[in-house]
Amino acid sequence: MHHRALRRAAPVAAALLGLAALASPTYGAAGVVVPNVDVDYNTGAVTLSGFPSGSAETITVTRDGVPIASSTGTTDGVGILNLNVPNILPPETFACWTGFTPDILPGDAVTVTDATTGTNTARR
């Protein structure tokens, strides 16, 4: 392959690998997918992955034992939901905070409750 073509292909390949890493589920023992809550602190961005596909999720942020923000959304076909993540456009599944966007800080508890199973997944 010509050097010019390689220089053009390298950034595209790197971007695709990065996107694949973001969408990769987390696996636990025996290959079971483990729900993951990724919180981007000092912003209101939360990404859920490894949840059941098409499941209704409620996300709550609690600071010092007091709920300060909440949102609901439905995961996509592979169990991902992006909440207030910048630059996410359809057809990606995304949701917005109800009322206002919190500034999530280290120490805040982010709890995700699956409406179908009642399972809670927390992240501090």
N, C-alpha and C positions, 0 to 999 in steps of 0.2 A: 504494500500500500504506500502511496506517496506521502511524504512528510506533511504536506499541507493538509491532506485528508485526515491524518492521524491527529494533528493539532486541533482540528475541528471536532473530531469524534471524542476526544478525551474528556472535555467538559460535559458532554451529553452523557457519556458512560458513567462519569462520577455522579452526576445528578440522579440518574436512574438507580444506581447502587444505593445512594443516600435515601431515596424514596422507598426502596425495598426494605431498608433497615428500619425505617419509621413504621412501616405497615406490618412488620414481622411480629407474630404473636410470641408470647413468652410460654415456654414449655416447662412443666414440672415433672414429677416422677411419672414414669410409664407413658410419657408423651402427652399427658393431659394439658390442655391449654389453660393457663392461669390468667385470670383477669388482671390487667395492669392499668393503673391510674398514673398518668404522667402530668405533673403540675409544673407550670412555668411560673415560678415565684416572681413577685413584684409586677405581675400582670394578672389578668383574669383568665388566662388560657389553661385549659385542661384537655387532655386527650385520653380517651378510653380505648383500650384494645384488648382482645381476647375475651370479650363478653359474648353471650349468645347473639346470633344474628337476629335482627328485627325485634330486639327486646327494648322495652321502655325503661329508661334509667332516670333516676332523680339524683342530682348532684347537689350537695349542701356543703357550704363552708361555714365552719364554726370557729370563733375566736374567743378564747377565755370562757368556753362553755356556752357562748351565746351564738345562735345562728345569725350570720350576717348576710348571706346570699344563698339563692337556690336557683336551679334550672331543671328542666326536664327535656329529654330528647330520646330518639329511637336510634339504635345502632344500625349500621348498614349490613349488607349480606355477609361480611366477614367479621362482624363484631366490633367495628370501630365507630366512635363518635367523637367529633371535634367540637369543643365548646369554646367559643370566642378565640379561636386560633387564627392569627392573621394570615391573609392571603389564601384562605380556603374558599374555593368556589364550587358551585354545582358541577359535576354530579357528586362531589364529596359530601358526606353526611356531616352537617354541622348544626349547632344550636347556639342560642344566645341566653344570657342571664336574664332572669325575671326582675324587672324593676330597674336595677343598675348593675354596673360591672364592678365587682370588688377588686381591690388590690390585694391579692393573696400573698401573705407573708409567711416566712418560715415559722413553724410553730402552730399555724392554723391547721385545723383538721378538715380534710376534704373527704366526705363520705359519699359513696355511690350506692344507692339502693336499687336493686333490680325489682321492678314491680311484679314480675311474673313469679320469681322464686322467693322474694323477700330477702335475698342475700345482700349483706353489706360488705363493701370493700372500702377500707379507709387508707388514707395516706396523710402523713404528717410531714 
